[in-house]
Amino acid sequence: MRLKFVVPVVITLFAGSAYAQDKIHKRDGEVIDAKVKNVGTKTITYSRFDNQSGPEYTILKHDVLKIKYEGGSEEAFESMGRHRGPSRMWDASDGNGMAKVNYGRNLIALAPLQFTDNGLGFSLSYNRALDKDAIISFYLPVIATFKLNSGSYLNTATNTYVNGHQDMMFYVMPGVLLYPGGSLGKVRYGIGPSLVYASGERSSVLTDVWGYTYEKISSHTMLGIVLNNSLNINPSEHIYLGLEFGFGFTYLNRIDGINNDTRGLVQGGFKLGYRF
């Protein structure tokens, strides 16, 4: 009879001691048997359950999914700090620990006001965050500009002034942008290099052997590199505003197939875009 009484008591005490612990469930799937000492605004302090008189440990709050306390209650942290997924990041820059905006890693932008060393025009660009912290981004702008202020010249054959040709140039600039604080936030700055391929027209006024002036339109091809500086403003989850400026030089500058001297390259503009 005494044995029948003792066994249930032992089983009950063992089950109680096994349950009388806090369990910290991390976002990576790890479960820590612990005694939680403090839950702060950014960190959680705990001791290991099997060594409660030993050292205290600290874990970042945004790495924790939930805590199951020994009494059976739970505390979840689904929206605390930053939660990274395969294509999005929660921004907690408002300082209160609550996620507010879900920024997409992809960005398509149009620059209605774009300039290059050739003149004014417009551009379309694509930006994609590559790593989990969105520090490195692939960047691809495609630009078209025109030499709007080409001036005029005297056509001596007709003795009249003629407006110069508005040379058109197309630029493709694949490259990367590095964002020290990550590209997914309200205001971010990025810097990085891009290769430049440009093709189009180059006009010049010439004088023939009889002294008559005329305008010659030549093919123009350039290869080079620029260093881009980008200021990104994301007022909402999807709306994007940006300012950009880049400068560099050519290592190939061909006019009608003949290589010319090295030429400076510049590009920049104001951008409107959509994040997804």
BAGUTI-398586 format. One line per 3 residues: number of its first residue (from 0); their letters; for each residue x, y, z of N, C-alpha, C. Coordinates in nm, 3 decimals, padded with zeros to 5 digits. Example, Ala and Ser with C-alpha at 12.3 -4.5 7.8 and 13.67 -1.06 7.14 Angstrom:
<torvexs>
0 = AS = 01.319 -00.569 00.780 01.230 -00.450 00.780 01.320 -00.330 00.780  01.285 -00.225 00.708 01.367 -00.106 00.714 01.290 00.003 00.787
</torvexs>
This chain:
<torvexs>
0 = MRL = 00.083 -00.120 00.000 00.000 00.000 00.000 00.087 00.125 00.000  00.195 00.124 00.079 00.282 00.242 00.085 00.347 00.266 -00.049  00.387 00.157 -00.121 00.451 00.171 -00.252 00.355 00.231 -00.352
3 = KFV = 00.227 00.188 -00.345 00.126 00.242 -00.435 00.107 00.390 -00.413  00.129 00.438 -00.295 00.113 00.581 -00.265 00.236 00.659 -00.309  00.356 00.603 -00.288 00.480 00.674 -00.316 00.501 00.694 -00.466
6 = VPV = 00.472 00.592 -00.548 00.499 00.599 -00.694 00.425 00.714 -00.760  00.293 00.731 -00.737 00.225 00.846 -00.800 00.283 00.980 -00.756  00.326 00.988 -00.627 00.382 01.114 -00.578 00.512 01.146 -00.650
9 = VIT = 00.597 01.044 -00.666 00.726 01.063 -00.735 00.702 01.105 -00.879  00.608 01.038 -00.945 00.579 01.071 -01.086 00.529 01.214 -01.096  00.443 01.255 -01.004 00.388 01.391 -01.005 00.497 01.494 -00.984
12 = LFA = 00.587 01.468 -00.887 00.696 01.562 -00.860 00.790 01.572 -00.979  00.818 01.460 -01.045 00.908 01.459 -01.161 00.847 01.537 -01.277  00.717 01.515 -01.300 00.650 01.586 -01.408 00.646 01.734 -01.379
15 = GSA = 00.624 01.771 -01.251 00.619 01.913 -01.216 00.751 01.980 -01.235  00.862 01.908 -01.192 00.994 01.968 -01.209 01.031 01.980 -01.354  00.984 01.886 -01.440 01.016 01.893 -01.583 00.942 02.008 -01.649
18 = YAQ = 00.823 02.039 -01.597 00.743 02.146 -01.657 00.779 02.283 -01.603  00.836 02.283 -01.477 00.861 02.411 -01.408 00.985 02.479 -01.464  00.981 02.508 -01.593 01.091 02.579 -01.657 01.035 02.665 -01.769
21 = DKI = 01.109 02.771 -01.799 01.072 02.856 -01.912 01.139 02.801 -02.038  01.070 02.812 -02.150 01.124 02.767 -02.277 01.129 02.885 -02.374  01.249 02.918 -02.420 01.269 03.027 -02.516 01.276 02.967 -02.655
24 = HKR = 01.179 02.999 -02.739 01.174 02.949 -02.875 01.234 03.053 -02.969  01.349 03.022 -03.029 01.414 03.115 -03.121 01.356 03.101 -03.262  01.379 03.203 -03.343 01.324 03.203 -03.479 01.391 03.099 -03.568
27 = DGE = 01.514 03.058 -03.532 01.582 02.958 -03.614 01.544 02.815 -03.575  01.448 02.800 -03.482 01.400 02.667 -03.444 01.457 02.614 -03.314  01.563 02.674 -03.261 01.623 02.627 -03.136 01.533 02.660 -03.017
30 = VID = 01.524 02.568 -02.922 01.447 02.587 -02.799 01.544 02.580 -02.682  01.544 02.681 -02.597 01.635 02.689 -02.483 01.555 02.668 -02.354  01.595 02.569 -02.275 01.537 02.549 -02.142 01.604 02.649 -02.049
33 = AKV = 01.522 02.738 -01.992 01.583 02.850 -01.920 01.497 02.894 -01.802  01.556 02.987 -01.726 01.484 03.063 -01.624 01.499 03.209 -01.664  01.391 03.268 -01.718 01.396 03.405 -01.769 01.406 03.501 -01.652
36 = KNV = 01.505 03.589 -01.656 01.526 03.687 -01.550 01.466 03.823 -01.583  01.477 03.863 -01.711 01.428 03.995 -01.749 01.401 04.000 -01.899  01.289 04.064 -01.935 01.255 04.088 -02.075 01.259 04.239 -02.096
39 = GTK = 01.364 04.287 -02.162 01.381 04.430 -02.185 01.322 04.473 -02.318  01.353 04.597 -02.357 01.300 04.650 -02.483 01.369 04.588 -02.603  01.497 04.550 -02.587 01.572 04.494 -02.700 01.632 04.358 -02.671
42 = TIT = 01.648 04.323 -02.544 01.713 04.197 -02.509 01.634 04.120 -02.404  01.668 03.990 -02.393 01.610 03.902 -02.292 01.726 03.840 -02.214  01.720 03.848 -02.081 01.823 03.793 -01.994 01.771 03.665 -01.928
45 = YSR = 01.853 03.560 -01.928 01.809 03.433 -01.871 01.928 03.354 -01.817  01.897 03.255 -01.734 01.995 03.156 -01.690 01.952 03.021 -01.743  02.047 02.933 -01.764 02.011 02.799 -01.810 01.938 02.727 -01.698
48 = FDN = 01.836 02.650 -01.732 01.752 02.586 -01.631 01.832 02.486 -01.548  01.929 02.418 -01.613 02.007 02.319 -01.540 02.122 02.380 -01.461  02.135 02.514 -01.465 02.240 02.580 -01.388 02.193 02.722 -01.353
51 = QSG = 02.085 02.731 -01.278 02.022 02.860 -01.250 02.109 02.950 -01.163  02.201 02.894 -01.088 02.292 02.977 -01.008 02.418 03.015 -01.085  02.425 02.972 -01.211 02.541 03.000 -01.293 02.529 03.135 -01.364
54 = PEY = 02.605 03.153 -01.473 02.608 03.282 -01.542 02.475 03.315 -01.610  02.452 03.445 -01.628 02.334 03.491 -01.701 02.370 03.516 -01.847  02.275 03.488 -01.935 02.294 03.505 -02.078 02.197 03.610 -02.131
57 = TIL = 02.235 03.672 -02.241 02.151 03.774 -02.304 02.131 03.737 -02.451  02.008 03.749 -02.498 01.974 03.721 -02.636 01.895 03.838 -02.693  01.918 03.869 -02.819 01.844 03.978 -02.882 01.698 03.941 -02.897
60 = KHD = 01.612 04.037 -02.872 01.468 04.011 -02.870 01.415 03.974 -03.009  01.475 04.036 -03.116 01.422 04.008 -03.249 01.463 03.869 -03.299  01.550 03.797 -03.221 01.584 03.659 -03.256 01.490 03.558 -03.191
63 = VLK = 01.398 03.606 -03.106 01.310 03.518 -03.029 01.168 03.521 -03.086  01.113 03.404 -03.109 00.976 03.393 -03.157 00.875 03.403 -03.043  00.901 03.330 -02.934 00.809 03.335 -02.819 00.878 03.275 -02.696
66 = IKY = 00.819 03.300 -02.579 00.862 03.240 -02.453 00.742 03.168 -02.392  00.762 03.041 -02.358 00.661 02.966 -02.283 00.708 02.962 -02.137  00.633 03.029 -02.049 00.672 03.037 -01.909 00.629 02.911 -01.834
69 = EGG = 00.691 02.889 -01.717 00.667 02.769 -01.639 00.523 02.757 -01.593  00.455 02.871 -01.580 00.316 02.865 -01.536 00.218 02.830 -01.647  00.268 02.819 -01.771 00.181 02.783 -01.883 00.149 02.899 -01.975
72 = SEE = 00.178 03.023 -01.933 00.149 03.138 -02.019 00.257 03.152 -02.127  00.224 03.226 -02.234 00.315 03.249 -02.345 00.327 03.397 -02.374  00.444 03.438 -02.423 00.467 03.575 -02.469 00.530 03.566 -02.608
75 = AFE = 00.459 03.616 -02.709 00.506 03.608 -02.847 00.571 03.739 -02.889  00.666 03.729 -02.979 00.739 03.846 -03.028 00.737 03.848 -03.181  00.622 03.820 -03.240 00.609 03.813 -03.385 00.645 03.945 -03.453
78 = SMG = 00.612 04.057 -03.389 00.631 04.187 -03.456 00.735 04.274 -03.386  00.821 04.213 -03.306 00.921 04.291 -03.236 01.050 04.293 -03.316  01.116 04.407 -03.313 01.245 04.418 -03.381 01.231 04.402 -03.531
81 = RHR = 01.324 04.326 -03.590 01.322 04.306 -03.734 01.298 04.160 -03.766  01.209 04.136 -03.859 01.183 04.001 -03.904 01.218 03.992 -04.051  01.314 03.907 -04.084 01.358 03.894 -04.222 01.292 03.773 -04.285
84 = GPS = 01.244 03.789 -04.403 01.190 03.679 -04.481 01.268 03.666 -04.609  01.222 03.579 -04.702 01.296 03.559 -04.826 01.297 03.680 -04.916  01.198 03.769 -04.903 01.194 03.882 -04.996 01.157 04.014 -04.931
87 = RMW = 01.138 04.018 -04.797 01.096 04.141 -04.733 01.166 04.159 -04.599  01.162 04.283 -04.547 01.218 04.310 -04.415 01.128 04.409 -04.342  01.104 04.381 -04.214 01.030 04.475 -04.130 01.125 04.581 -04.080
90 = DAS = 01.084 04.707 -04.085 01.165 04.817 -04.035 01.114 04.860 -03.898  01.204 04.864 -03.799 01.168 04.904 -03.663 01.239 05.031 -03.623  01.264 05.117 -03.719 01.342 05.238 -03.694 01.263 05.346 -03.621
93 = DGN = 01.134 05.322 -03.592 01.057 05.422 -03.521 01.094 05.426 -03.372  01.172 05.327 -03.326 01.226 05.330 -03.191 01.137 05.269 -03.083  01.016 05.229 -03.117 00.930 05.173 -03.014 00.925 05.021 -03.017
96 = GMA = 01.009 04.961 -03.103 01.017 04.816 -03.107 00.910 04.748 -03.188  00.817 04.824 -03.248 00.709 04.765 -03.324 00.734 04.783 -03.473  00.717 04.675 -03.550 00.735 04.683 -03.695 00.622 04.764 -03.757
99 = KVN = 00.658 04.855 -03.848 00.559 04.943 -03.909 00.547 04.924 -04.060  00.659 04.904 -04.128 00.657 04.901 -04.273 00.725 04.776 -04.324  00.662 04.711 -04.420 00.715 04.590 -04.481 00.771 04.625 -04.618
102 = YGR = 00.903 04.650 -04.627 00.964 04.694 -04.751 01.001 04.575 -04.840  00.967 04.585 -04.969 01.007 04.483 -05.064 01.153 04.500 -05.105  01.214 04.393 -05.151 01.354 04.394 -05.191 01.374 04.436 -05.336
105 = NLI = 01.267 04.444 -05.412 01.275 04.483 -05.552 01.226 04.626 -05.570  01.292 04.699 -05.661 01.257 04.839 -05.685 01.267 04.870 -05.833  01.159 04.923 -05.888 01.159 04.974 -06.025 01.135 05.124 -06.018
108 = ALA = 01.220 05.203 -06.086 01.211 05.349 -06.076 01.222 05.413 -06.212  01.151 05.523 -06.228 01.156 05.605 -06.349 01.213 05.741 -06.312  01.308 05.789 -06.391 01.363 05.923 -06.371 01.311 06.013 -06.483
111 = PLQ = 01.207 06.094 -06.456 01.157 06.185 -06.559 01.253 06.300 -06.587  01.346 06.322 -06.495 01.449 06.424 -06.513 01.585 06.358 -06.492  01.652 06.332 -06.604 01.780 06.261 -06.604 01.881 06.338 -06.689
114 = FTD = 02.006 06.340 -06.645 02.110 06.403 -06.725 02.231 06.312 -06.734  02.308 06.328 -06.843 02.437 06.262 -06.860 02.533 06.363 -06.921  02.653 06.319 -06.951 02.750 06.405 -07.018 02.703 06.446 -07.157
117 = NGL = 02.603 06.374 -07.211 02.551 06.408 -07.344 02.442 06.513 -07.340  02.357 06.512 -07.236 02.247 06.607 -07.229 02.138 06.560 -07.134  02.014 06.601 -07.162 01.899 06.570 -07.077 01.813 06.460 -07.139
120 = GFS = 01.744 06.386 -07.052 01.655 06.282 -07.101 01.580 06.215 -06.988  01.569 06.083 -06.992 01.496 06.008 -06.891 01.562 05.872 -06.875  01.523 05.800 -06.770 01.582 05.667 -06.746 01.483 05.576 -06.675
123 = LSY = 01.509 05.447 -06.685 01.435 05.344 -06.614 01.537 05.254 -06.547  01.515 05.220 -06.420 01.615 05.141 -06.347 01.549 05.032 -06.264  01.629 04.927 -06.235 01.586 04.816 -06.150 01.691 04.794 -06.042
126 = NRA = 01.644 04.775 -05.918 01.732 04.755 -05.803 01.682 04.634 -05.725  01.774 04.543 -05.690 01.738 04.422 -05.618 01.835 04.398 -05.503  01.784 04.392 -05.380 01.867 04.360 -05.263 01.907 04.213 -05.269
129 = LDK = 02.037 04.185 -05.253 02.088 04.050 -05.274 02.106 03.969 -05.146  02.149 04.033 -05.037 02.176 03.958 -04.915 02.064 03.979 -04.813  02.066 03.903 -04.703 01.955 03.907 -04.608 01.944 04.040 -04.536
132 = DAI = 02.056 04.112 -04.520 02.052 04.242 -04.455 02.035 04.358 -04.553  02.020 04.327 -04.681 01.997 04.426 -04.787 02.109 04.531 -04.793  02.232 04.488 -04.767 02.346 04.579 -04.775 02.397 04.589 -04.919
135 = ISF = 02.396 04.477 -04.992 02.443 04.474 -05.130 02.323 04.463 -05.224  02.317 04.551 -05.324 02.208 04.550 -05.420 02.263 04.548 -05.563  02.199 04.470 -05.647 02.225 04.476 -05.791 02.150 04.596 -05.847
138 = YLP = 02.215 04.671 -05.935 02.158 04.795 -05.985 02.174 04.802 -06.136  02.064 04.830 -06.211 02.070 04.836 -06.356 01.985 04.952 -06.408  02.047 05.067 -06.439 01.975 05.175 -06.505 01.994 05.171 -06.657
141 = VIA = 01.889 05.207 -06.729 01.893 05.224 -06.874 01.852 05.368 -06.902  01.937 05.442 -06.974 01.922 05.587 -06.986 01.918 05.628 -07.133  01.835 05.725 -07.165 01.833 05.788 -07.298 01.840 05.939 -07.279
144 = TFK = 01.936 06.005 -07.343 01.948 06.150 -07.334 01.970 06.211 -07.471  01.941 06.342 -07.479 01.952 06.417 -07.605 02.034 06.543 -07.580  02.111 06.582 -07.678 02.189 06.705 -07.670 02.099 06.821 -07.710
147 = LNS = 02.021 06.870 -07.612 01.919 06.970 -07.642 01.980 07.106 -07.673  02.088 07.141 -07.605 02.151 07.271 -07.627 02.269 07.255 -07.722  02.238 07.222 -07.848 02.343 07.195 -07.946 02.386 07.320 -08.021
150 = GSY = 02.321 07.433 -07.994 02.360 07.559 -08.058 02.323 07.564 -08.205  02.386 07.653 -08.279 02.360 07.668 -08.423 02.491 07.699 -08.494  02.491 07.683 -08.626 02.609 07.713 -08.706 02.565 07.779 -08.837
153 = LNT = 02.658 07.849 -08.901 02.631 07.919 -09.027 02.657 07.826 -09.144  02.549 07.794 -09.215 02.562 07.715 -09.337 02.598 07.811 -09.450  02.726 07.809 -09.488 02.773 07.908 -09.586 02.716 07.884 -09.725
156 = ATN = 02.664 07.764 -09.751 02.604 07.738 -09.882 02.475 07.816 -09.899  02.400 07.831 -09.789 02.273 07.905 -09.795 02.281 08.038 -09.721  02.396 08.061 -09.653 02.417 08.183 -09.575 02.310 08.202 -09.469
159 = TYV = 02.270 08.092 -09.406 02.170 08.095 -09.300 02.222 08.016 -09.180  02.168 08.052 -09.064 02.205 07.978 -08.943 02.112 07.858 -08.926  02.172 07.746 -08.890 02.098 07.620 -08.877 02.120 07.566 -08.736
162 = NGH = 02.011 07.518 -08.675 02.023 07.456 -08.542 02.103 07.327 -08.551  02.187 07.307 -08.451 02.268 07.186 -08.450 02.186 07.061 -08.423  02.243 06.946 -08.460 02.174 06.817 -08.443 02.162 06.782 -08.295
165 = QDM = 02.047 06.731 -08.255 02.026 06.689 -08.116 02.070 06.543 -08.100  02.196 06.526 -08.071 02.253 06.390 -08.063 02.181 06.307 -07.957  02.147 06.184 -07.993 02.084 06.091 -07.899 02.185 05.987 -07.855
168 = MFY = 02.188 05.959 -07.724 02.275 05.855 -07.669 02.195 05.763 -07.576  02.222 05.633 -07.586 02.162 05.533 -07.497 02.272 05.476 -07.406  02.242 05.466 -07.276 02.338 05.415 -07.177 02.279 05.294 -07.106
171 = VMP = 02.361 05.192 -07.086 02.327 05.078 -07.001 02.438 05.067 -06.898  02.400 05.063 -06.767 02.500 05.072 -06.660 02.478 04.966 -06.553  02.510 04.839 -06.578 02.497 04.737 -06.472 02.603 04.756 -06.363
174 = GVL = 02.562 04.738 -06.238 02.657 04.754 -06.129 02.597 04.713 -05.996  02.662 04.756 -05.888 02.615 04.726 -05.752 02.612 04.855 -05.670  02.525 04.856 -05.570 02.520 04.964 -05.471 02.537 04.902 -05.333
177 = LYP = 02.619 04.964 -05.251 02.643 04.918 -05.114 02.576 05.015 -05.017  02.487 04.963 -04.932 02.415 05.043 -04.834 02.468 05.005 -04.694  02.546 05.092 -04.629 02.604 05.057 -04.498 02.500 05.017 -04.395
180 = GGS = 02.383 05.079 -04.396 02.279 05.046 -04.300 02.169 04.960 -04.357  02.190 04.902 -04.475 02.085 04.826 -04.543 01.997 04.920 -04.625  01.944 04.872 -04.735 01.867 04.958 -04.826 01.720 04.968 -04.789
183 = LGK = 01.673 04.889 -04.690 01.531 04.884 -04.659 01.499 04.964 -04.534  01.468 05.090 -04.555 01.435 05.181 -04.446 01.382 05.310 -04.502  01.346 05.403 -04.414 01.285 05.528 -04.460 01.383 05.613 -04.540
186 = VRY = 01.505 05.628 -04.491 01.606 05.706 -04.563 01.734 05.625 -04.563  01.789 05.599 -04.682 01.910 05.518 -04.695 02.003 05.579 -04.800  02.134 05.564 -04.775 02.235 05.612 -04.869 02.315 05.493 -04.921
189 = GIG = 02.337 05.493 -05.055 02.414 05.387 -05.116 02.521 05.441 -05.209  02.628 05.365 -05.225 02.738 05.403 -05.313 02.793 05.277 -05.378  02.832 05.288 -05.506 02.887 05.171 -05.572 02.920 05.197 -05.718
192 = PSL = 03.001 05.108 -05.779 03.045 05.125 -05.917 02.949 05.061 -06.017  02.949 05.116 -06.137 02.873 05.060 -06.249 02.958 05.065 -06.375  02.951 04.959 -06.453 03.009 04.962 -06.587 02.918 05.043 -06.678
195 = VYA = 02.975 05.106 -06.780 02.897 05.191 -06.870 02.919 05.146 -07.014  02.808 05.119 -07.082 02.810 05.101 -07.227 02.715 05.204 -07.286  02.765 05.286 -07.378 02.683 05.392 -07.439 02.698 05.387 -07.590
198 = SGE = 02.588 05.411 -07.659 02.590 05.410 -07.805 02.493 05.515 -07.857  02.534 05.585 -07.965 02.446 05.686 -08.022 02.514 05.768 -08.128  02.491 05.901 -08.121 02.537 05.992 -08.225 02.631 06.098 -08.168
201 = RSS = 02.715 06.148 -08.255 02.802 06.260 -08.220 02.813 06.350 -08.343  02.765 06.474 -08.332 02.766 06.567 -08.446 02.882 06.665 -08.433  02.927 06.711 -08.546 03.034 06.811 -08.550 03.019 06.896 -08.675
204 = VLT = 03.059 07.023 -08.667 03.052 07.115 -08.781 03.189 07.119 -08.848  03.191 07.091 -08.980 03.315 07.083 -09.056 03.312 07.183 -09.171  03.428 07.208 -09.227 03.441 07.296 -09.344 03.508 07.218 -09.456
207 = DVW = 03.444 07.218 -09.574 03.503 07.143 -09.686 03.612 07.224 -09.755  03.668 07.168 -09.862 03.782 07.230 -09.929 03.745 07.361 -09.999  03.617 07.380 -10.024 03.573 07.504 -10.088 03.531 07.611 -09.986
210 = GYT = 03.545 07.579 -09.858 03.513 07.675 -09.754 03.369 07.673 -09.708  03.292 07.574 -09.751 03.153 07.563 -09.709 03.144 07.481 -09.580  03.063 07.528 -09.489 03.043 07.456 -09.362 02.926 07.360 -09.374
213 = YEK = 02.938 07.250 -09.304 02.830 07.151 -09.301 02.840 07.072 -09.169  02.736 07.001 -09.136 02.731 06.923 -09.011 02.742 06.775 -09.044  02.830 06.708 -08.975 02.849 06.565 -08.994 02.798 06.489 -08.872
216 = ISS = 02.716 06.386 -08.894 02.664 06.302 -08.786 02.743 06.171 -08.786  02.812 06.144 -08.677 02.896 06.025 -08.665 02.838 05.929 -08.561  02.874 05.802 -08.573 02.838 05.704 -08.469 02.932 05.723 -08.351
219 = HTM = 02.880 05.700 -08.232 02.958 05.724 -08.110 02.936 05.608 -08.013  03.044 05.544 -07.970 03.037 05.431 -07.877 03.136 05.455 -07.763  03.090 05.430 -07.640 03.176 05.449 -07.524 03.165 05.329 -07.429
222 = LGI = 03.277 05.293 -07.368 03.282 05.199 -07.257 03.356 05.266 -07.143  03.306 05.251 -07.022 03.372 05.316 -06.910 03.318 05.267 -06.777  03.341 05.347 -06.674 03.297 05.312 -06.539 03.259 05.440 -06.465
225 = VLN = 03.155 05.432 -06.381 03.115 05.546 -06.298 03.096 05.499 -06.155  03.112 05.591 -06.063 03.084 05.567 -05.921 02.955 05.639 -05.887  02.850 05.564 -05.853 02.719 05.620 -05.827 02.698 05.648 -05.678
228 = NSL = 02.632 05.758 -05.649 02.588 05.793 -05.514 02.436 05.804 -05.517  02.369 05.732 -05.428 02.223 05.726 -05.432 02.163 05.756 -05.295  02.067 05.847 -05.293 01.990 05.876 -05.172 01.849 05.824 -05.192
231 = NIN = 01.809 05.726 -05.110 01.679 05.662 -05.122 01.586 05.709 -05.010  01.468 05.750 -05.047 01.365 05.791 -04.950 01.242 05.704 -04.975  01.199 05.632 -04.869 01.084 05.541 -04.880 00.975 05.587 -04.783
234 = PSE = 00.888 05.680 -04.824 00.786 05.731 -04.731 00.680 05.629 -04.693  00.665 05.523 -04.772 00.567 05.419 -04.739 00.619 05.285 -04.787  00.537 05.183 -04.773 00.579 05.046 -04.807 00.620 05.033 -04.953
237 = HIY = 00.550 05.101 -05.043 00.574 05.084 -05.185 00.629 05.208 -05.256  00.606 05.325 -05.204 00.646 05.448 -05.273 00.794 05.477 -05.250  00.863 05.513 -05.358 01.007 05.541 -05.351 01.037 05.674 -05.418
240 = LGL = 01.123 05.754 -05.355 01.177 05.877 -05.412 01.329 05.869 -05.402  01.398 05.916 -05.506 01.543 05.903 -05.504 01.615 06.015 -05.575  01.735 06.043 -05.529 01.827 06.135 -05.594 01.957 06.061 -05.620
243 = EFG = 02.016 06.082 -05.738 02.134 06.008 -05.774 02.233 06.094 -05.851  02.362 06.069 -05.826 02.467 06.136 -05.901 02.586 06.042 -05.914  02.638 06.030 -06.036 02.754 05.945 -06.061 02.854 06.014 -06.150
246 = FGF = 02.981 05.982 -06.132 03.086 06.039 -06.215 03.192 05.934 -06.242  03.258 05.945 -06.358 03.360 05.848 -06.394 03.432 05.888 -06.521  03.478 05.788 -06.597 03.556 05.816 -06.718 03.543 05.699 -06.815
249 = TYL = 03.581 05.724 -06.939 03.579 05.619 -07.042 03.717 05.557 -07.055  03.720 05.429 -07.093 03.846 05.370 -07.138 03.837 05.329 -07.285  03.718 05.355 -07.345 03.701 05.339 -07.489 03.604 05.447 -07.534
252 = NRI = 03.646 05.530 -07.629 03.565 05.643 -07.677 03.581 05.651 -07.829  03.493 05.582 -07.901 03.507 05.569 -08.046 03.405 05.655 -08.121  03.455 05.729 -08.217 03.370 05.807 -08.308 03.399 05.759 -08.449
255 = DGI = 03.294 05.708 -08.514 03.308 05.645 -08.646 03.417 05.538 -08.646  03.424 05.461 -08.536 03.519 05.350 -08.528 03.660 05.389 -08.491  03.688 05.517 -08.473 03.822 05.563 -08.439 03.824 05.602 -08.291
258 = NND = 03.919 05.544 -08.217 03.926 05.570 -08.074 03.981 05.709 -08.047  03.913 05.785 -07.957 03.954 05.920 -07.921 04.007 05.922 -07.778  04.038 06.041 -07.730 04.092 06.056 -07.596 03.989 06.015 -07.490
261 = TRG = 04.040 05.987 -07.370 03.953 05.955 -07.257 03.859 06.072 -07.229  03.735 06.037 -07.195 03.631 06.139 -07.175 03.567 06.118 -07.038  03.530 06.227 -06.973 03.460 06.217 -06.846 03.315 06.176 -06.864
264 = LVQ = 03.264 06.103 -06.767 03.125 06.058 -06.767 03.054 06.109 -06.642  02.932 06.157 -06.657 02.848 06.195 -06.544 02.706 06.148 -06.572  02.634 06.124 -06.466 02.491 06.091 -06.478 02.424 06.121 -06.345
267 = GGF = 02.297 06.153 -06.351 02.221 06.180 -06.230 02.078 06.212 -06.263  01.995 06.216 -06.159 01.855 06.248 -06.182 01.771 06.233 -06.058  01.644 06.269 -06.074 01.542 06.255 -05.970 01.452 06.139 -06.009
270 = KLG = 01.425 06.048 -05.914 01.356 05.924 -05.946 01.227 05.906 -05.866  01.131 05.843 -05.931 01.007 05.802 -05.868 00.995 05.651 -05.892  00.959 05.576 -05.787 00.958 05.431 -05.806 00.858 05.356 -05.721
273 = YRF = 00.858 05.224 -05.739 00.767 05.133 -05.671 00.846 05.017 -05.614  00.828 04.989 -05.485 00.892 04.875 -05.418 00.795 04.757 -05.411  00.849 04.637 -05.427 00.766 04.518 -05.413 00.852 04.400 -05.373
</torvexs>
